[in-house]
Amino acid sequence: MLYVNLFLGGCCCFRFDPVPNSVCVDGKRLRQSAMPVDPVSKVLDDDNLLIEILLLIGYPTTLICASLVCKRWFCHASDPAFLCRFRKLHPPCLLGVYFKTRANRSRFVPMLPQPPENNAVISRASSSLDAHKLILDECNGIIFTKTFNNCDEEPRSIHIVLNPLCPARGMVIVPPFPCYGRQDGYFYKFCQLLFEEEGDGLSYLCVRGELSNDGRKSTVYVYMLQDGVWCFHTSATTQLPCRPQILNPLLVDNKIYMTATQSEILVLDLTASSFSTFQVPQGLVIGYKRTMLSRAYDNSGVYLIHLNGLQLCIWLRTGDNWLLVDTIYLREMYAKLRMPDHTNWVWINQVGVNAEFVFLRMGRCLVYVGIKCRKLCKVYEMTSEDRWLGRVHPCMMIWPPTFHALKDGPAGFVFWPLGDVIVFCFCVVALEAYMKHL
């Protein structure tokens, strides 16, 4: 009853005069009998208005709760067109970061402050680590780890923990990378696990790069995981004008982007098994830990993030053209942190999807830079026990949300524990949020 009273009390302030045009006598309005208008029904029975209210929720976790009210609300909340609008208004937030400071050890540090709505998912993200797991990569809540000192499993096996934010999906074990012998005159360059989402699942690629001893020829081998076995997929060789720089391989729309030279990016088309190159923006020089690539959220292009001193430049390539999206000058933002001056020792550690944020290593500190919000804050400072600060792996709120399966019930309602509480609490919050935006 408490939630009912809160709900009805909150709605009272939204009531309108049911007889706005009644005649006045001596400055007083005549009372006429009329059926009162129920403001709750007037709002919640209007599908268009209800959708606008749902858009104001702000958190995927609360959106899932709203979908439990009834089948009608579930259909609105899970509709792909609605979710597309929701994401534009409320992009998935950064929950925290995984990184390594000692051999075979990873840790999780939450990004603070966080709203109470994210407490549960942050707890699950943190609990996915143990003393023998090393984070290798993370994508949309899916954590790739490497397990050591476990006699029951292959020592070099890579564990894919499918969504610690959604434990029901379980865990998949990926076998060790395929064995291979290097070509004469070549040396090993890199071997990396790449993946992309396909519907409700993932496809896994093992990409191995080799470079000729003179640095003028590069060969890339690609293996695909099929039924738990690595199968050779394709390979390609290309000539390079000089020894390439190190740039993070990036898989976007069946193409792998890599570095070629200080002014060119190499693209391996997995469909055609062929290489191509394109120039970076004029005047830009690719540098080690100064340049990184990031994919656009909808795979419509590739971002290039370049650090020049304390200036960040973000470029977007769509088609054959580069567009300078943003330029951020960090010196003034950095001065507000009141940290020891390490501005001469700064490099890029990691970038986010859609170039939404950048993590910088500044001396012994890990620093977060929000591109759109122009926010710079210290995330972590190395202690005397830390040996190094490894590559950062951001942990993002999963998207799209994982909705519960509908359960049978009369009038389209979902029978769920504490369902009445969810209904009334949500209605109060939703209506308040809606009125604030009027």
Phi, psi and chi 1 to 4 in degrees:
 res  aa     phi    psi   chi1   chi2   chi3   chi4
   1 MET       -  -29.7  -72.1  -59.5  -62.8      -
   2 LEU   -58.8  -44.8  173.9   60.6      -      -
   3 TYR   -69.4  -32.4  -67.3  102.4      -      -
   4 VAL   -64.1  -46.5  175.8      -      -      -
   5 ASN   -62.7  -41.7  -67.6  -27.9      -      -
   6 LEU   -60.3  -43.7  -74.5  172.5      -      -
   7 PHE   -63.6  -50.3  174.0   63.9      -      -
   8 LEU   -68.1  -38.6  -65.2  178.7      -      -
   9 GLY   -63.1  -40.0      -      -      -      -
  10 GLY   -65.8  -29.0      -      -      -      -
  11 CYS   -81.0  -21.4  -66.3      -      -      -
  12 CYS   -59.3  -36.3  -71.2      -      -      -
  13 CYS   -70.9   -9.2   61.1      -      -      -
  14 PHE   -97.0    0.3  -52.2  143.3      -      -
  15 ARG   -69.5  146.9  -68.3 -174.0 -179.1  -83.6
  16 PHE  -114.5  156.0  -61.3   93.4      -      -
  17 ASP   -65.6  118.9 -170.7  -12.8      -      -
  18 PRO   -70.3  -17.8   26.1  -33.7      -      -
  19 VAL  -127.4   72.8 -166.9      -      -      -
  20 PRO   -69.4  -21.7   26.5  -33.9      -      -
  21 ASN  -107.7   22.6  -61.6  -41.6      -      -
  22 SER   -69.3  152.9   57.7      -      -      -
  23 VAL   -75.4  141.8 -179.2      -      -      -
  24 CYS  -103.0  138.7  -67.8      -      -      -
  25 VAL  -126.0  123.4  178.7      -      -      -
  26 ASP    54.6   38.1  -64.0  -28.6      -      -
  27 GLY    77.8    4.6      -      -      -      -
  28 LYS  -114.1  143.4  -63.7 -178.4  179.5 -179.5
  29 ARG   -83.1  134.3 -172.1  178.7  -58.9  -81.1
  30 LEU   -74.5  136.6  -67.3  177.7      -      -
  31 ARG   -84.0  128.5  -64.6 -177.0  178.9  -85.0
  32 GLN  -121.6  147.8  -59.8 -178.8   12.3      -
  33 SER   -76.9  129.7   61.0      -      -      -
  34 ALA  -156.4  153.4      -      -      -      -
  35 MET   -71.0  122.9  -68.4  -63.4  -67.0      -
  36 PRO   -64.5  145.5   25.3  -34.0      -      -
  37 VAL   -88.5  125.8  177.0      -      -      -
  38 ASP   -81.5  107.5  179.5    5.7      -      -
  39 PRO   -64.2  -29.3   24.7  -33.9      -      -
  40 VAL   -64.9  -49.7  178.7      -      -      -
  41 SER   -64.3  -37.4  -61.4      -      -      -
  42 LYS   -60.8  -34.1 -172.7  174.1 -178.7  179.4
  43 VAL   -85.8  -53.4  171.6      -      -      -
  44 LEU   -78.7  -16.6  -60.6 -176.8      -      -
  45 ASP   -88.2   -6.3  -72.7  -12.1      -      -
  46 ASP   -94.3  108.3 -174.9  -30.7      -      -
  47 ASP   -58.4  -43.6  -79.6  -11.6      -      -
  48 ASN   -62.9  -41.9  -67.5  -31.3      -      -
  49 LEU   -69.9  -38.4 -166.2   52.0      -      -
  50 LEU   -61.8  -40.8  176.9   59.1      -      -
  51 ILE   -62.5  -41.5  -71.0  174.1      -      -
  52 GLU   -63.8  -36.3  -64.6  -55.5  -44.2      -
  53 ILE   -67.6  -43.1  -66.3  174.0      -      -
  54 LEU   -61.3  -31.9  -68.4  174.1      -      -
  55 LEU   -66.6  -20.2  -75.8  172.1      -      -
  56 LEU   -89.7    0.4  -59.1  178.0      -      -
  57 ILE   -61.8  -47.6  -71.0  175.6      -      -
  58 GLY    95.7  -25.5      -      -      -      -
  59 TYR  -128.8  131.8  -57.2  102.1      -      -
  60 PRO   -57.8  -35.0  -23.6   33.2      -      -
  61 THR   -63.2  -40.0   49.4      -      -      -
  62 THR   -71.3  -33.7  -48.7      -      -      -
  63 LEU   -62.2  -38.6 -175.2   63.4      -      -
  64 ILE   -63.2  -42.2  -67.9  174.0      -      -
  65 CYS   -60.6  -41.4  -69.4      -      -      -
  66 ALA   -63.2  -34.3      -      -      -      -
  67 SER   -68.2  -14.1   72.0      -      -      -
  68 LEU   -84.7   -5.5  -59.2  177.9      -      -
  69 VAL   -65.5  -52.5  172.6      -      -      -
  70 CYS  -162.9  172.5   64.2      -      -      -
  71 LYS   -64.7  -33.7  -70.1 -176.5  179.0  179.1
  72 ARG   -63.2  -46.0  176.4  167.0  154.6  -98.7
  73 TRP   -66.3  -37.8  -72.0   33.4      -      -
  74 PHE   -59.4  -45.2  177.6   91.1      -      -
  75 CYS   -63.7  -38.9  -68.0      -      -      -
  76 HIS   -67.2  -46.5  -74.0  -45.6      -      -
  77 ALA   -67.5  -31.1      -      -      -      -
  78 SER   -98.2    1.5   59.5      -      -      -
  79 ASP   -66.7  130.0  178.9   66.0      -      -
  80 PRO   -57.2  -39.6  -26.1   34.9      -      -
  81 ALA   -64.9  -39.8      -      -      -      -
  82 PHE   -65.3  -43.8  169.7   83.3      -      -
  83 LEU   -62.7  -33.9  -69.6  173.7      -      -
  84 CYS   -64.3  -43.5 -177.5      -      -      -
  85 ARG   -65.8  -40.9  -68.3 -176.8   61.7 -167.7
  86 PHE   -61.8  -43.0 -170.8   94.3      -      -
  87 ARG   -66.8  -35.7 -169.6 -169.6 -171.9  -77.9
  88 LYS   -64.7  -37.4  -71.9 -178.9  179.3  179.9
  89 LEU   -77.3  -35.8  -72.6  173.7      -      -
  90 HIS  -132.8   79.7  -45.1  -71.5      -      -
  91 PRO   -59.3  150.1  -21.0   32.5      -      -
  92 PRO   -53.9  130.6  -25.8   34.1      -      -
  93 CYS   -85.1  158.5   66.7      -      -      -
  94 LEU   -84.9  115.3  177.8   61.9      -      -
  95 LEU   -82.1  -36.8  -60.0  174.6      -      -
  96 GLY   175.3 -169.4      -      -      -      -
  97 VAL  -137.3  145.5  -69.2      -      -      -
  98 TYR  -103.6  140.3  -61.0   98.1      -      -
  99 PHE  -161.1  167.6   55.2   88.4      -      -
 100 LYS  -112.9  135.5 -177.5  174.6   66.7  171.5
 101 THR  -120.6  -12.5   57.0      -      -      -
 102 ARG  -144.1  164.5  -73.9 -178.8  -68.2  168.7
 103 ALA   -58.7  131.5      -      -      -      -
 104 ASN    58.8   27.1  -55.1  -17.9      -      -
 105 ARG  -134.7  131.5  -65.5  -67.8 -173.4  -85.6
 106 SER  -122.7  157.7  -68.4      -      -      -
 107 ARG  -138.4  160.5   63.0  179.5  -56.6  158.0
 108 PHE  -119.5  130.4  175.2   80.4      -      -
 109 VAL  -123.2  119.5  174.2      -      -      -
 110 PRO   -71.5  149.6   25.6  -32.4      -      -
 111 MET   -85.5  120.1  -68.2  -67.7  -62.8      -
 112 LEU  -112.4  150.4  -59.8  175.6      -      -
 113 PRO   -80.9  158.3   30.6  -35.3      -      -
 114 GLN  -125.7  144.1  -70.4  -77.8  -13.5      -
 115 PRO   -69.8  155.0   25.5  -33.9      -      -
 116 PRO   -57.3  -26.7  -22.5   32.0      -      -
 117 GLU   -61.9  -20.7  -71.6   82.3   -4.1      -
 118 ASN  -100.2    2.0  -69.2  -17.3      -      -
 119 ASN   -59.2  -43.1  -71.7  -15.4      -      -
 120 ALA   -66.5  -44.4      -      -      -      -
 121 VAL   -70.3  -34.0  -70.0      -      -      -
 122 ILE   -65.5  -38.9  -71.1  177.2      -      -
 123 SER   -62.3  -41.4  177.2      -      -      -
 124 ARG   -68.7  -37.5  -72.4 -161.2  -68.1  -90.8
 125 ALA   -63.3  -39.5      -      -      -      -
 126 SER   -71.1  -37.7  177.4      -      -      -
 127 SER   -73.9   -6.9   63.1      -      -      -
 128 SER   -75.0  -10.8   62.6      -      -      -
 129 LEU   -93.5  150.6  -67.9  176.1      -      -
 130 ASP  -143.1 -176.1   62.4   37.3      -      -
 131 ALA   -67.1  -15.2      -      -      -      -
 132 HIS  -118.1   15.7  -57.8  -63.9      -      -
 133 LYS  -114.6  134.9  -72.8 -174.2  178.1  177.3
 134 LEU  -115.7  122.4  172.2   65.4      -      -
 135 ILE   -71.4  125.9  -60.8  -64.5      -      -
 136 LEU  -101.5  -35.7  -63.0 -178.9      -      -
 137 ASP  -165.2  167.4 -150.3  -16.6      -      -
 138 GLU  -151.9  138.5 -164.7  -82.6  -14.7      -
 139 CYS  -151.6  118.6  175.1      -      -      -
 140 ASN    50.9   44.8 -159.3   17.1      -      -
 141 GLY    83.9   -1.6      -      -      -      -
 142 ILE   -99.1  119.6  -59.6  169.8      -      -
 143 ILE  -105.9  130.1  -60.5  176.3      -      -
 144 PHE  -101.6  120.8  -67.5   76.6      -      -
 145 THR  -126.9  158.3   69.5      -      -      -
 146 LYS  -117.3  130.5 -169.3  168.8 -174.3  176.8
 147 THR  -106.6  136.5  -61.3      -      -      -
 148 PHE  -119.2  159.4  -61.9   87.3      -      -
 149 ASN    55.7   41.1  -56.7  -34.4      -      -
 150 ASN  -121.3  108.7 -168.9  -26.8      -      -
 151 CYS   -73.1  -19.0  -61.4      -      -      -
 152 ASP   -82.4  -10.2  -62.9  -30.0      -      -
 153 GLU  -134.3  167.7  -62.7  166.8  -14.4      -
 154 GLU   -59.9  125.6  176.6   67.7   29.9      -
 155 PRO   -57.9  -30.7  -23.7   33.8      -      -
 156 ARG   -99.1   10.0  -63.0  178.3   58.5 -152.6
 157 SER   -68.4  148.0   62.5      -      -      -
 158 ILE  -105.9  127.8  -61.4  174.1      -      -
 159 HIS   -96.4  132.2  -69.7 -119.1      -      -
 160 ILE  -104.0  109.5  -43.6  -52.1      -      -
 161 VAL   -91.4  103.8 -178.2      -      -      -
 162 LEU   -74.6  100.5  -66.8 -179.3      -      -
 163 ASN    56.2   84.4  -91.1  -42.8      -      -
 164 PRO   -60.9  -20.3   18.7  -28.9      -      -
 165 LEU   -75.5  -12.3  -51.0 -174.4      -      -
 166 CYS  -140.0   76.9 -174.1      -      -      -
 167 PRO   -60.4  -20.7  -20.3   31.8      -      -
 168 ALA   -62.4  -18.6      -      -      -      -
 169 ARG   -77.6  -10.6  -65.1 -173.4  179.7 -178.5
 170 GLY    74.9 -161.1      -      -      -      -
 171 MET  -133.3  142.1 -178.4  178.1   69.0      -
 172 VAL  -119.4  138.5  175.5      -      -      -
 173 ILE  -105.9  121.8  -61.4  178.6      -      -
 174 VAL   -93.2  132.8  171.7      -      -      -
 175 PRO   -66.8  165.0   24.7  -33.7      -      -
 176 PRO   -57.0  154.8  -21.9   32.3      -      -
 177 PHE   -60.1  149.7  -69.3  152.2      -      -
 178 PRO   -61.5  142.7   21.0  -31.9      -      -
 179 CYS   -75.4  149.9  -62.2      -      -      -
 180 TYR  -157.1  161.2   54.6   86.2      -      -
 181 GLY  -117.1  134.0      -      -      -      -
 182 ARG   -71.6  149.4  -69.9 -167.3  -64.1  -88.4
 183 GLN   -70.2  152.8  -60.1 -176.6   63.9      -
 184 ASP   -63.6  134.4  -67.6  -22.9      -      -
 185 GLY    86.1    4.6      -      -      -      -
 186 TYR  -120.2  155.1  -80.3   76.5      -      -
 187 PHE  -130.3  156.0   66.6   91.0      -      -
 188 TYR   -66.6  133.3  165.2   78.5      -      -
 189 LYS  -106.2  -56.0  178.9   75.8  172.5  168.4
 190 PHE  -161.6  158.8   66.6   86.7      -      -
 191 CYS  -141.8  120.3 -172.5      -      -      -
 192 GLN  -140.3  145.6 -171.8  162.3  -18.6      -
 193 LEU   -91.5  122.6  178.4   68.9      -      -
 194 LEU  -118.1  155.7  -59.2  179.5      -      -
 195 PHE  -154.3  157.4   54.3   90.3      -      -
 196 GLU  -145.0  151.2   60.9 -178.1   -9.3      -
 197 GLU   -78.9  135.7  -64.1 -179.5   84.4      -
 198 GLU  -131.3   99.9  -70.1 -174.6  -13.2      -
 199 GLY    64.4 -122.8      -      -      -      -
 200 ASP   -92.0   -1.0  -65.3  -27.9      -      -
 201 GLY  -123.2 -168.2      -      -      -      -
 202 LEU  -128.8  151.3  -66.9  175.9      -      -
 203 SER  -112.7  138.9   61.8      -      -      -
 204 TYR  -114.8  135.0  -51.5   99.5      -      -
 205 LEU  -126.5  137.3  -62.0  176.4      -      -
 206 CYS  -104.7  117.5  172.6      -      -      -
 207 VAL  -111.5  120.9 -178.8      -      -      -
 208 ARG  -117.5  127.3  173.3  168.9   60.8   89.7
 209 GLY  -114.2  139.2      -      -      -      -
 210 GLU  -127.4  150.2  -67.2 -178.0   -3.8      -
 211 LEU  -129.1  138.3 -167.5   66.1      -      -
 212 SER   -66.5  156.4   61.8      -      -      -
 213 ASN   -59.6  -29.1  -68.5  -25.2      -      -
 214 ASP   -88.0   -1.9   60.6    5.4      -      -
 215 GLY    75.5   13.8      -      -      -      -
 216 ARG  -106.3   -3.8  -62.5  -60.8 -178.7   90.4
 217 LYS  -137.8  135.2 -175.7 -176.8  -65.5 -174.9
 218 SER  -126.5  135.2  177.2      -      -      -
 219 THR  -123.8  132.2  -59.8      -      -      -
 220 VAL  -120.2  130.5  174.7      -      -      -
 221 TYR  -111.9  136.5  -57.7   86.3      -      -
 222 VAL  -123.4  126.8 -179.8      -      -      -
 223 TYR  -115.7  144.7  -60.2   84.1      -      -
 224 MET  -119.0  138.8 -178.4  173.7  -69.5      -
 225 LEU   -83.1  119.7 -170.4   63.2      -      -
 226 GLN  -132.8  120.5  -63.4  177.8  -13.1      -
 227 ASP    53.3   39.9  -61.6  -35.0      -      -
 228 GLY    79.8    8.3      -      -      -      -
 229 VAL  -127.6  137.0  178.3      -      -      -
 230 TRP   -75.8  123.1  -72.8  111.7      -      -
 231 CYS  -118.4  136.0  -60.6      -      -      -
 232 PHE   -61.9  131.0  177.1   75.9      -      -
 233 HIS  -107.3  -54.0  179.2   64.4      -      -
 234 THR  -165.7  166.6 -172.1      -      -      -
 235 SER  -149.5  158.0   66.8      -      -      -
 236 ALA  -155.2  151.0      -      -      -      -
 237 THR  -127.3  141.8  -59.4      -      -      -
 238 THR  -141.4  153.0 -173.9      -      -      -
 239 GLN   -89.7  140.8  -64.3  -74.0  -21.7      -
 240 LEU  -120.1  144.0  -59.0  173.7      -      -
 241 PRO   -73.1  -21.5   24.9  -33.2      -      -
 242 CYS  -160.1  172.9   61.4      -      -      -
 243 ARG   -62.5  130.2 -174.4  179.0  -66.4  -86.6
 244 PRO   -77.6  158.8   29.0  -35.7      -      -
 245 GLN   -80.8  169.9  -64.8  -69.0  -51.1      -
 246 ILE   -94.0  122.5  -63.2  176.7      -      -
 247 LEU  -138.4  138.8 -166.6   63.1      -      -
 248 ASN   -62.4  125.8   57.2  -51.4      -      -
 249 PRO   -62.5  141.3  -18.9   31.5      -      -
 250 LEU  -135.4  126.7 -175.2   69.4      -      -
 251 LEU   -99.5  118.4  176.2   62.0      -      -
 252 VAL  -139.9  118.8  179.0      -      -      -
 253 ASP    52.4   50.4 -162.8   21.6      -      -
 254 ASN    65.4   24.3 -142.2   31.5      -      -
 255 LYS  -131.8  141.2  -65.5  179.5  179.7  179.1
 256 ILE  -108.5  122.0  -60.5  176.1      -      -
 257 TYR   -99.2  130.2  -66.4   79.9      -      -
 258 MET  -140.0  174.3  -60.7  167.9  -75.4      -
 259 THR   -82.3  149.8 -173.9      -      -      -
 260 ALA  -118.0  -59.4      -      -      -      -
 261 THR  -138.3 -169.8   67.3      -      -      -
 262 GLN   -70.5  -11.6  -70.1 -176.0  -29.0      -
 263 SER  -130.5    5.4   60.7      -      -      -
 264 GLU  -133.8  148.8  -69.8 -179.1  -37.1      -
 265 ILE  -114.2  134.4  -68.2  177.2      -      -
 266 LEU   -95.6  135.5 -169.8   64.8      -      -
 267 VAL  -124.2  122.2 -176.1      -      -      -
 268 LEU  -101.9  115.1  171.6   59.5      -      -
 269 ASP   -84.9  110.7 -171.0  -36.2      -      -
 270 LEU   -69.6  -26.1  -64.2  177.9      -      -
 271 THR   -73.8  -44.7  -57.1      -      -      -
 272 ALA   -92.9   -7.8      -      -      -      -
 273 SER    52.9   47.5  -62.2      -      -      -
 274 SER  -140.4  154.6   62.2      -      -      -
 275 PHE  -100.1  152.4  -85.6  113.7      -      -
 276 SER  -147.9  164.3   61.3      -      -      -
 277 THR  -133.6  156.0   59.8      -      -      -
 278 PHE  -144.4  155.1   59.6   83.1      -      -
 279 GLN   -78.9  145.4  -64.7  -73.4  -35.0      -
 280 VAL   -76.0  169.5  -60.5      -      -      -
 281 PRO   -54.3  145.5  -27.2   34.7      -      -
 282 GLN   -58.5  132.7 -173.6  174.9    5.3      -
 283 GLY    88.9  -11.3      -      -      -      -
 284 LEU   -87.9  137.3 -171.8  149.1      -      -
 285 VAL  -120.1  119.9  178.0      -      -      -
 286 ILE   -64.5  128.9  -64.3  175.6      -      -
 287 GLY  -129.7  150.6      -      -      -      -
 288 TYR   -62.8  124.2  177.1   58.8      -      -
 289 LYS    62.3   16.3  -65.7 -174.7  177.5 -178.4
 290 ARG  -115.9  -12.5  -60.8  -79.8  178.4  175.1
 291 THR  -138.1  133.0  -48.7      -      -      -
 292 MET  -142.8  157.9  -69.8 -165.6   76.3      -
 293 LEU  -107.1  151.9  -59.7  175.4      -      -
 294 SER  -145.0  140.9  168.9      -      -      -
 295 ARG   -87.1  150.1   68.2  176.5 -179.5   87.1
 296 ALA   -71.4  150.8      -      -      -      -
 297 TYR   -57.0  -41.0  171.0   71.5      -      -
 298 ASP   -96.6   16.4   56.2   -0.6      -      -
 299 ASN    60.8   23.4  -72.0  -18.4      -      -
 300 SER   -82.3  -10.0   59.8      -      -      -
 301 GLY  -173.0 -176.1      -      -      -      -
 302 VAL  -127.6  131.1  175.2      -      -      -
 303 TYR   -92.5  145.1  -73.5   93.2      -      -
 304 LEU  -121.8  120.9 -174.0  149.6      -      -
 305 ILE  -108.7  124.2  -60.6   90.8      -      -
 306 HIS  -127.6  133.3 -178.7   70.3      -      -
 307 LEU  -107.2  122.4  178.3   66.1      -      -
 308 ASN  -124.8   98.1 -177.9   14.0      -      -
 309 GLY    67.2 -117.5      -      -      -      -
 310 LEU  -112.7   33.3  -72.9  179.3      -      -
 311 GLN  -121.6  123.8  175.2 -178.9  -64.8      -
 312 LEU  -101.9  128.0  -90.0  175.3      -      -
 313 CYS  -117.2  131.6  -66.3      -      -      -
 314 ILE  -116.1  118.6  -64.7   92.1      -      -
 315 TRP  -113.0  148.3  -62.3   80.8      -      -
 316 LEU  -124.3  129.0  173.4   63.3      -      -
 317 ARG  -107.5  117.9 -177.5  176.9  177.5   85.4
 318 THR  -125.4  126.9   55.0      -      -      -
 319 GLY    67.1 -123.4      -      -      -      -
 320 ASP  -111.3   14.8  -64.1  -31.8      -      -
 321 ASN  -120.4  147.8  -59.4  -46.9      -      -
 322 TRP  -102.8  138.5  -75.4  105.9      -      -
 323 LEU  -126.0  124.5  173.1   65.8      -      -
 324 LEU   -75.5  108.2 -179.8   60.2      -      -
 325 VAL   -82.1  -40.9  177.1      -      -      -
 326 ASP  -160.4  153.8 -151.8  -16.6      -      -
 327 THR  -134.7  127.8  -58.9      -      -      -
 328 ILE  -122.1  129.3  -61.8  179.8      -      -
 329 TYR  -100.7  116.1  -60.9   93.4      -      -
 330 LEU   -88.6  -16.3  -60.3  172.0      -      -
 331 ARG   -60.8  -46.3 -175.2  170.7  -63.8  -80.2
 332 GLU   -67.7  -40.1 -177.9  176.8  -13.3      -
 333 MET   -64.9  -39.5  -61.4  170.6   64.1      -
 334 TYR   -66.5  -36.6  178.6   76.9      -      -
 335 ALA   -62.9  -29.3      -      -      -      -
 336 LYS   -71.3  -17.8  -65.5  179.6 -179.4  179.5
 337 LEU   -76.2  -18.5  -69.6 -179.1      -      -
 338 ARG    55.9   42.6  -61.7  179.6  179.4  178.1
 339 MET   -97.3  161.5  -67.0  166.0   46.8      -
 340 PRO   -57.0  144.8  -24.1   33.7      -      -
 341 ASP   -74.0  105.8 -171.5    0.1      -      -
 342 HIS  -121.4   28.9  -65.9  -67.2      -      -
 343 THR   -65.9  -14.7   53.3      -      -      -
 344 ASN   -89.3   -3.5  -66.2  -34.4      -      -
 345 TRP  -129.5   73.2 -170.7   24.5      -      -
 346 VAL  -130.0  134.3 -179.0      -      -      -
 347 TRP  -150.1  166.1   61.4   72.2      -      -
 348 ILE   -81.4  129.2  -61.9  176.7      -      -
 349 ASN   -97.3  -43.8 -175.0  -61.0      -      -
 350 GLN  -160.8  154.9 -173.4   60.5  -82.9      -
 351 VAL  -127.8  156.3  -62.7      -      -      -
 352 GLY   -93.7  163.1      -      -      -      -
 353 VAL   -60.4  142.6  174.4      -      -      -
 354 ASN    66.4   16.2 -131.9   43.9      -      -
 355 ALA    52.1   40.4      -      -      -      -
 356 GLU   -78.7  -24.6  -66.5  177.8  -11.5      -
 357 PHE  -155.9  165.3   54.6   81.5      -      -
 358 VAL  -136.8  139.1  176.7      -      -      -
 359 PHE  -105.6  127.9  -78.2   97.5      -      -
 360 LEU  -113.1  144.8  -60.2  176.6      -      -
 361 ARG   -95.4  117.1  169.7   78.1 -178.6  -86.6
 362 MET  -119.9  101.8  -70.9 -174.4  168.1      -
 363 GLY    61.6 -120.4      -      -      -      -
 364 ARG   -99.1   14.9  -64.4  179.6   60.7   83.0
 365 CYS  -116.0  146.7  -63.9      -      -      -
 366 LEU  -101.2  124.9  179.0   67.0      -      -
 367 VAL  -122.3  136.2  175.1      -      -      -
 368 TYR   -99.1  135.8  164.5   87.2      -      -
 369 VAL  -123.5  113.2 -178.7      -      -      -
 370 GLY   -83.8  122.1      -      -      -      -
 371 ILE   -70.6  -52.2  -57.8  -59.5      -      -
 372 LYS   -75.1  -40.0  -67.2 -177.2  179.0  179.2
 373 CYS   -83.8   -6.5   62.9      -      -      -
 374 ARG    54.7   48.5  -70.6  -62.6 -163.8  -87.1
 375 LYS  -112.1  134.4  176.2 -177.4  177.9 -178.4
 376 LEU  -129.6  125.6 -171.1  145.8      -      -
 377 CYS  -148.0  152.8   63.0      -      -      -
 378 LYS   -82.2  126.5 -178.3  172.6   66.3  173.9
 379 VAL   -94.8  -40.7  177.6      -      -      -
 380 TYR  -156.4  143.9 -176.7   78.7      -      -
 381 GLU  -123.4  128.3 -175.1  170.8    1.7      -
 382 MET   -61.7  142.4  -64.0  175.9   62.0      -
 383 THR  -100.3  178.5   67.9      -      -      -
 384 SER   -67.1  -20.6   57.4      -      -      -
 385 GLU   -85.1  -17.0  -62.7  179.3   -6.3      -
 386 ASP   -78.6  136.3  -65.1  -29.3      -      -
 387 ARG   -93.5  -33.1  -61.8 -178.8 -178.0  179.4
 388 TRP  -161.5  174.4   60.7   79.9      -      -
 389 LEU  -122.4  104.4 -174.1   60.5      -      -
 390 GLY   -78.9 -174.4      -      -      -      -
 391 ARG   -61.8  134.5  174.9   66.3   60.2   84.5
 392 VAL   -83.4  140.0  167.1      -      -      -
 393 HIS  -122.4  103.6  -57.7  -67.7      -      -
 394 PRO   -65.0  143.2  -17.6   30.6      -      -
 395 CYS  -109.1  110.0  178.5      -      -      -
 396 MET  -101.5  155.1  -53.3  -67.8  -62.4      -
 397 MET   -60.7  132.8  176.5   67.3   78.0      -
 398 ILE   -65.6  148.1   58.4  174.3      -      -
 399 TRP  -147.9  135.9 -173.5  -97.6      -      -
 400 PRO   -73.7  165.5   28.4  -35.4      -      -
 401 PRO   -63.4  153.4  -10.9   20.1      -      -
 402 THR   -95.2  107.3  -57.6      -      -      -
 403 PHE   -84.2  148.1  -66.5   96.1      -      -
 404 HIS   -70.2  153.2  -63.2  -76.2      -      -
 405 ALA   -71.4  142.4      -      -      -      -
 406 LEU   -66.5  144.9  -71.9  174.0      -      -
 407 LYS  -114.2  154.8  -65.5 -171.1  176.3 -177.5
 408 ASP   -69.1  144.7  -64.1  -28.5      -      -
 409 GLY  -178.1  157.4      -      -      -      -
 410 PRO   -70.0  152.1   27.5  -35.7      -      -
 411 ALA    59.0   22.8      -      -      -      -
 412 GLY    75.9    9.3      -      -      -      -
 413 PHE   -83.6  148.4  -82.1   85.1      -      -
 414 VAL   -95.2  121.7 -178.9      -      -      -
 415 PHE   -83.0  115.9  -73.0  109.4      -      -
 416 TRP  -141.8  147.1 -160.8  -98.7      -      -
 417 PRO   -54.4  135.4  -25.7   33.5      -      -
 418 LEU    58.8   30.5  -60.0  178.9      -      -
 419 GLY   -59.3  -41.4      -      -      -      -
 420 ASP   -63.6  -38.6  -69.1  -20.3      -      -
 421 VAL   -62.7  -43.6  174.9      -      -      -
 422 ILE   -61.0  -44.5  -68.6  173.2      -      -
 423 VAL   -59.4  -54.9  171.3      -      -      -
 424 PHE   -72.0  -39.4  -70.8  115.7      -      -
 425 CYS   -61.1  -45.3  -75.3      -      -      -
 426 PHE   -65.0  -41.9  171.3   74.9      -      -
 427 CYS   -59.7  -43.0  -71.7      -      -      -
 428 VAL   -60.8  -49.1  172.1      -      -      -
 429 VAL   -64.1  -43.3  173.1      -      -      -
 430 ALA   -64.8  -44.6      -      -      -      -
 431 LEU   -66.6  -38.9  -74.3  174.2      -      -
 432 GLU   -63.4  -43.3  -72.3  178.9   -9.4      -
 433 ALA   -63.1  -39.3      -      -      -      -
 434 TYR   -65.2  -44.7  174.1   71.2      -      -
 435 MET   -65.8  -31.3  -65.5  -54.9  -67.4      -
 436 LYS   -67.0  -26.5  -72.6  178.5 -178.6  178.5
 437 HIS   -95.7    2.9  -74.7   75.3      -      -
 438 LEU   -70.1      -  -73.5  179.8      -      -
